Amino acid sequence: MPENFQIRDVFNPQVVSQLAASLNSVWPAFDPVSFCENINPRLPQLTFSERSQLITDVLAKHLPDDFPTAVDVLLKSLPGKIEKQEIEGYDGFMIMPLSIYVSQHGLEHFELSMQALYEMTQRFTAEFAIRFFIEKYPERTLAVLAEWATDPNPHVRRLVSEGTRPLLPWAMRLQQFVKNPTPTLRLLDLLKNDPELFVRRSVANHLNDHAKNHPDLVVETLNRWKSEHPVEETDWLVKHATRTLVKKGHPGALELIGFKKGADVKVENLTVTPAVKTGDYLEFSFDLVSTGKKPQKLVIDYVIYFKKADGSLAPKVFKMTTKSLPPGERISLQKRHSFRKITTRVYYPGEHEMAIQINGIENGKTHFKLTS
C-alpha cells in the first residue's frame, strides 16, 4: 500500500471499474461506462462511508427495479468464497456496497435478503448490513443467526457475533443490545469455543463492547465460561474480552486473569520527554519497586491525559506489559508513545499529563507539553 494510503482508498476508480465489469458480464444490460462516470469523479472528496454509500446509490440506479432480479445479478457477480480463515487485504471491501444495497432495498424480502447476505459474508462480511434486519425484525433475524452459529463456514459464524455487536465501529449502534445484552449473550454462548481464533476474537470484542455498560454481567458470564471450559482458548478469550475492564481496574476482571486490584509497589524516577511535537514520539521511563512481602503479578499500563478543545484533560489508558515482581525487587521500564496524526483523535497543543497505572491504580504522574 502507498505510504499515504487511507482506508477510504479501498473504494477507488480501479475497483469500481472491476465491479462494473463483473456486473456487466452476468447482466449485459448493465452500463459499466455510466456506472463509473457517476462514481469515480466524485470519490476524491468523499469519506470512507460516503464512498460506500455513493456506490450503493449508483448501483441501485443501474440495477433492475425488481429486487429479486437485482439481487440475482449481484449474487451471480460475486467472486469465489474466501479460502483463508482471516480476511486479508482490501479487495473484499467492494462487497460492502452490495450488502448495504441488500439492507436498503431488500427489507421487505427477508428470506431472500438473508440468503444474499449469507453468500456475501463468505466473500467479505455482512456485519454492517445485517444490522438493518436486526433492527426491523429482531426475533426473526436472531433466530436465523442462531442457526448460522453452527454453520460450517467460519465467516458465517463470525457474522453472528460481529453483526450483533452493540458498538461495532463504523456501524450504527444496536441500542436494544446496549440496554439489554441478554439476546446476544445467548448467541455468544454458541460461539465461545469456536475452533477458529478469528471467531473467538469477535466474541471477545463483542463482550468488550458490553463491558462498557454491563461490566458485572460480562465478568459473571466469563466466570461461568471458565468454570465450564477451563482450557487455554477460554483463557485467551477472557483476557481479550476484559481489556477495557482491566484498564479501569475492575476487581472482578482483574481476578479473572489472575491479578488483584492495586499492588504494593512504588513508581520512582519517572521521566518523560518534556516537549514533543505532533507527529513525533513521547518517550518515558521509570523504576517499579516492590514494597510487598510476597511476589506480585502486575498489569502495567500508562495513562495519557489528552488536552481537549475546551482546555480540560481527558484520560486514555494504554496497555504496556505484565510482570511478576518478587518482594523488594526493582525493575526499570521504558516506552515510546506515538503522536502521529490519526483520524480517531485530534491533538491540541499545550500541557498534557501522563501517569503509570498498576493493577488499575495510578501510582505516578507527571506532565509534558505537546506542540504543533
Buried (B, 14 or more C-beta within 10 A) or exposed (E): EEEEEEEBBBBBEEBBBBBBBBBBEBBEEBBBEEBBEBBBEEBEEBEBBBBBBBBBBBBBEBBBEEBEEBBBBBBEBBEEEBEEBEBEEBBBBBBBBBBBBBBBBBBEBBEBBBBBBBBBBBBBBBBBBBBBBBBEBBEBBBEBBBEBBEBEBBBBBBBBBBBBBBBBEEBEEBEBBBEEBEBBBEBBBBBBBBEBBBBBBBBBBBBBBBBBBBBEBBBEBBBEBBEEEEEEBBBBBBBBBBBBBBBBBBBBBBBBBEBBBBBBBBBEEBEBBEEBEEEBBBBBEBBBBBEBEEEBBBBBBBBBBBBEEEEEBEBEBEEBEBBEBEEEBEBEBEBEBEBEEEEEEEBBEEEBBBBBBBBBEBBBEBEBBBEE
